[in-house]
C-alpha cells in the first residue's frame, strides 16, 4: 500500500498549510483529498509536489506492505 503520511509530516515541518498549497501553489483540493485518503496519484502530480515542497519523493510517499495489496 502506498501511504502519503510523509507528505503531511513534510508540510508540517515546512510550516506550509493546505490553504497555501491551494491558493498560492495551485494544488487542487481534489489532490489533497487523494493524499488525505491514500488514493492513487499520477507521477506528474508527485513530481509537482516535490518541486513545490523542494523535497524528495520519500518525503511525500511511502510503500508499506499490506495484506490488502493486489495479488500478483
C-alpha positions in Angstrom: 0.0 0.0 0.0 1.2 3.5 -0.8 0.7 5.9 2.0 1.1 9.7 1.8 1.7 10.1 5.6 5.2 11.5 4.8 3.5 14.3 2.8 1.6 15.5 5.9 4.8 15.4 8.0 6.7 17.3 5.4 4.2 20.2 5.1 4.0 20.4 8.9 7.8 20.5 9.2 8.0 23.2 6.5 5.1 25.1 8.1 3.0 25.0 4.8 -0.7 25.0 5.1 -3.2 23.3 2.8 -4.6 26.7 2.2 -1.2 27.9 1.0 -0.9 24.9 -1.3 -4.4 25.6 -2.9 -4.3 29.4 -3.1 -0.6 30.1 -3.9 0.7 26.9 -5.4 -2.4 25.9 -7.3 -2.6 22.4 -5.9 -6.2 21.2 -6.4 -8.3 20.4 -3.3 -9.1 17.1 -5.0 -5.4 16.3 -4.9 -5.2 17.0 -1.2 -8.3 14.8 -0.8 -6.5 11.9 -2.6 -3.4 12.5 -0.4 -5.6 12.5 2.7 -7.2 9.2 1.8 -4.2 7.4 0.3 -5.8 7.3 -3.1 -3.7 6.9 -6.3 -1.8 9.9 -7.7 0.0 10.0 -11.0 3.7 10.6 -11.2 3.3 14.1 -12.7 1.4 15.2 -9.6 4.0 13.7 -7.3 6.7 15.4 -9.3 4.9 18.7 -9.0 4.6 18.3 -5.2 8.3 17.5 -4.9 9.1 20.7 -6.8 6.6 22.8 -4.8 7.9 21.5 -1.5 11.6 21.2 -2.6 11.8 17.7 -1.3 12.4 14.1 -2.3 9.7 11.5 -3.2 10.3 9.8 0.1 9.1 13.0 1.8 5.7 12.5 0.1 5.0 8.8 -0.2 6.0 5.5 1.4 5.3 1.9 0.4 4.1 -0.3 3.3 3.4 -4.0 2.5 -0.2 -4.9 3.2 -2.5 -7.9 3.1 -4.9 -5.8 1.1 -2.4 -5.4 -1.8 -3.4 -6.9 -5.1 -2.2 -10.4 -5.6 0.5 -10.7 -8.3 
